[in-house]
Amino acid sequence: MTARTCPDWPELMELDPDLQFKHYTVAEAQLPADALARMTCVSLTDVEICCDREHHVFNPAHTEPDVSKALLETHWFDVHEWATSGPGSSDSGPSVTGLDVEIDPDIDLDPETSHAA
């Protein structure tokens, strides 16, 4: 496996220190079959995803848009959703880490303005 730590890990750690984002090929990430079935024009060994596989959270800023769209239809979380309304938000009950973490508004995780790595 050729997983590599995401270069944005310091900013991503601010969202939830228990999340460990790494870059994988889609084939290495072992994504759900329903997500794989939704992907079009994707070579599973050539396209990367930035994610925490254990927590099922992906970073759309470093993930191919087709992969991001397919994962949104599964139990996986976009990092924005995780931090604001998912298990990583303080509004949804106890957080996974037990810490209340403020989201830094200067972090740009928008897939439209960032480039997939």
C-alpha positions as CSV (number, residue, x, y, z in Angstrom):
1,M,0.0,0.0,0.0
2,T,1.3,3.5,-0.9
3,A,-0.7,5.6,1.6
4,R,0.8,9.0,2.2
5,T,0.0,11.5,4.9
6,C,-2.0,14.4,3.6
7,P,0.1,17.6,3.3
8,D,-2.8,19.5,4.9
9,W,-2.7,17.3,8.1
10,P,-2.1,20.2,10.5
11,E,-5.2,22.0,9.5
12,L,-7.3,18.8,9.3
13,M,-6.1,17.9,12.8
14,E,-7.7,21.1,14.1
15,L,-11.1,19.7,13.0
16,D,-10.7,16.5,15.0
17,P,-7.3,15.3,16.3
18,D,-8.4,11.6,16.0
19,L,-8.7,11.8,12.2
20,Q,-5.7,10.7,10.3
21,F,-6.0,11.8,6.6
22,K,-3.9,9.9,4.1
23,H,-3.8,9.7,0.3
24,Y,-4.6,6.3,-1.3
25,T,-5.6,5.2,-4.7
26,V,-9.3,4.4,-4.8
27,A,-8.4,0.7,-5.1
28,E,-6.3,0.8,-2.0
29,A,-8.9,2.6,0.0
30,Q,-11.3,-0.3,-0.1
31,L,-14.4,1.9,-0.6
32,P,-17.9,0.5,-0.3
33,A,-19.2,-1.4,-3.4
34,D,-22.2,0.9,-3.8
35,A,-19.8,3.9,-4.1
36,L,-17.6,2.1,-6.6
37,A,-20.7,1.3,-8.7
38,R,-21.6,5.0,-8.9
39,M,-18.2,6.1,-10.2
40,T,-17.8,6.8,-13.9
41,C,-14.7,7.1,-16.0
42,V,-12.5,6.3,-13.1
43,S,-9.4,4.0,-13.1
44,L,-9.4,2.7,-9.5
45,T,-5.6,2.5,-9.5
46,D,-5.0,6.0,-11.0
47,V,-7.4,8.1,-9.0
48,E,-6.6,9.3,-5.4
49,I,-8.7,9.8,-2.4
50,C,-7.7,11.7,0.8
51,C,-9.4,10.1,3.7
52,D,-9.4,8.6,7.2
53,R,-10.4,5.0,6.4
54,E,-11.1,4.0,10.0
55,H,-13.7,6.8,10.5
56,H,-15.0,6.9,6.9
57,V,-14.3,10.6,6.4
58,F,-12.9,12.0,3.1
59,N,-11.4,15.4,2.2
60,P,-13.1,16.6,-1.0
61,A,-10.3,19.1,-1.6
62,H,-7.9,16.2,-2.4
63,T,-10.3,13.7,-3.8
64,E,-11.5,13.3,-7.4
65,P,-15.0,14.9,-7.7
66,D,-16.5,11.8,-9.1
67,V,-15.3,9.8,-6.1
68,S,-16.5,12.5,-3.6
69,K,-20.0,12.5,-5.3
70,A,-20.2,8.7,-5.0
71,L,-19.1,8.7,-1.4
72,L,-21.8,11.2,-0.4
73,E,-24.4,8.6,-1.2
74,T,-22.9,6.2,1.3
75,H,-22.2,6.1,5.1
76,W,-18.9,8.1,4.5
77,F,-18.7,11.7,5.6
78,D,-17.2,14.7,3.8
79,V,-14.9,16.3,6.3
80,H,-17.1,19.5,6.3
81,E,-20.1,17.4,7.2
82,W,-18.2,15.5,9.9
83,A,-17.0,18.7,11.5
84,T,-20.3,20.6,11.4
85,S,-23.2,18.2,11.6
86,G,-21.7,14.7,11.8
87,P,-20.1,12.7,14.6
88,G,-17.2,15.2,14.8
89,S,-19.4,18.2,15.6
90,S,-20.1,19.4,19.1
91,D,-23.7,19.9,18.2
92,S,-24.3,16.2,17.6
93,G,-23.6,15.1,21.1
94,P,-20.3,14.0,22.5
95,S,-17.5,14.2,19.9
96,V,-15.4,11.2,19.0
97,T,-12.5,12.8,20.8
98,G,-14.4,14.3,23.8
99,L,-13.1,17.7,22.8
100,D,-15.0,20.7,21.5
101,V,-13.0,22.0,18.5
102,E,-13.7,25.2,16.7
103,I,-13.3,25.1,13.0
104,D,-10.8,27.6,11.7
105,P,-12.6,29.8,9.1
106,D,-9.3,30.4,7.3
107,I,-8.9,26.7,6.3
108,D,-9.9,26.3,2.7
109,L,-11.4,22.8,2.2
110,D,-13.6,23.8,-0.7
111,P,-13.1,21.3,-3.6
112,E,-13.8,24.0,-6.1
113,T,-10.9,26.2,-5.0
114,S,-8.4,23.4,-4.1
115,H,-6.8,20.9,-6.4
116,A,-6.8,17.1,-6.0
117,A,-3.4,15.9,-5.1
